[in-house]
Amino acid sequence: LTKSTKSKDKEYNPVELKTMGKNLLKAAIKPVEEIDIEDEAEEIDVDPDAL
């Protein structure tokens, strides 16, 4: 389990990273404007695919 903890991030699927990123952004910036969150979330979705 200790070894898998570090490699866990690499083993995560792009879809998993997208979902986690969206949830983190929404939770962090939720009090601000939802429109900004959606725009930033879309841009961030492209990053995991590029990686």
BELDAMO-V359088 format. One line per field, one symbol per residue. ss: DSSP state (H for helix, E for strand, C for the rest). phi: phi as a letter, one per 40 degrees, with the letter a starting at -180 (. if undefined). A space follows every 50 residues. Layout:
# BELDAMO-V359088
ss: ???
phi: ???
This chain:
# BELDAMO-V359088
ss: CHHHHHHHHHHCCHHHHHHHHHHHHHHHHCCCCHHHHHHHHHHHHHHHHH C
phi: .ccccccddccdcdcccdcccccccdccbdccbcccccccccccdccdcc c
